[in-house]
Amino acid sequence: MKKIVIAAMALTLSMSVMTSCRDTKDKAKEATEDAANSLKEAGDDLEKAADDAADAMKEAGEKALDSIKKAGEETMDAAEKAGQDMKEAAKKAIDSI
């Protein structure tokens, strides 16, 4: 009878260990899947951030080009006006002679 009780206790202990190992395996698998999903989401977020940064840089570049173009046009207009002013001044100088 003593051997049967010991055997039953040993069987119960081994079943408990097996169940615990199975639970641990399932939890490890779930944790691995969660980690993989988190890494995928992080990768997607990084890709989106990189795209946003590229778009922002492109927009900044376009604005800079527009500003340079505008400044060039303003410079050309000012140079043309200065040329006309000089022409008029020269004409007045010649007329006064």
Sequence and secondary structure as in RCSB ss.txt:
>XXXX:A:sequence
MKKIVIAAMALTLSMSVMTSCRDTKDKAKEATEDAANSLKEAGDDLEKAADDAADAMKEAGEKALDSIKKAGEET
MDAAEKAGQDMKEAAKKAIDSI
>XXXX:A:secstr
 HHHHHHHHHHHHHHHHHHHHHHHHHHHHHHHHHHHHHHHHHHHHHHHHHHHHHHHHHHHHHHHHHHHHHHHHHH
HHHHHHHHHHHHHHHHHHHHH 
